[in-house]
Amino acid sequence: MMKKGVALLVLMTLFGGLWFYFRLPTKQEGNRPGNSIRSASPVPTKSVNPEVLAENLEIPWEIVFLPEGDMLVTERSGKLLRVGARTQVVQEIAGVAHIGEGGLLGMALHPNFKTNHYVYLYSTTRTAGGITNRVERYKFIKDTLTNRVVILEGIKGSANHDGGRIAFGPDGYLYITTGDAENPSSAQDTTSLNGKILRITDDGSIPKDNPFGNAVYSYGHRNPQGLVWDASRTLWETEHGPSGLETGYDELNIIKKGGNYGWPIIKGDQQKNEMIVPVIHSGSQDTWAPSGLTFVDGNLYFSGLRGESLYKATIGAGNKVSLSRYLQGTYGRLRAAVTGPDGYLYLTTSNRDGRALPRFGDDKIIRVNVEALK
């Protein structure tokens, strides 16, 4: 009888220990997968190791910071989230079509957001003419979107190459990256909105000094997904190179008004006529699949999807850059790369997009201390 009692006690201790173990978050992956979304309050002191701030998201694409410090986050499926001490769905955006790489993508706050409350969203939708992308403006007040206005439409869409990053420049204009929508020749057509970086005013009109009399600012792009300005107001861009048998040749570019960046005519270091070659590219032996791009203290940081890494491009004399790689394979595919008001880098994973095996807690928002990236 006593032996049975001891055996029962051992079993109870064993099962209790196992229950406690599986309740703990894992070191790198966060909590075990589930249907809930976990978020944490901002930590006032900087930490060296990456921190998972939110998890169990559905293909998060972009992050912007509200004046009070909370994040607005787009999910490709069409949901807009607010992430802070807790995570909540603000709204599911009407008309969004999650088709392949398309869906609810880029987001930007107006430079005067504190007074006008304008939020801009880039999304994919279905129209009578097929799949298209558009930019809309909303008012964001008390966690509600109202006053929808279509700012720009007619950007052709596809299951691949939809671009989607939007950002206000130091000149006050809205810049928009568009992919070639799997029609490479459109990138060389300056009357087409595809395969371009576009520039418009905050109400959708065309700036008088745009180089072609329309929204086109630069052309010859395949699938640009990152935009940022450095301290000298130079515009940098990340862009996906060819796929298939010619995979690789992903690019980091300096964008010039009216510039032709060569797609689909040249790639890598190839030169032709007045076409602009990248500042740096991945070559034919590596693939970054770069997406989000940000600038901190003289360095560019961009996320890699297929590269599953955070890349640091240190800007040197003559805008030459040297490249370093961090977090390789640690969190899988990385999409957004944003600088927070606290000076940290904020990244999103993209492991539920059908091109990777999701990990525990995917998808996530991760915070990284740039001081540790030296």
Summary of the structure (lengths in Angstrom):
residues: 374
radius of gyration: 22.0
end to end distance: 63.8
largest distance: 92.5
contacts: 1297
relative contact order: 0.12
helix: 11%
strand: 39%
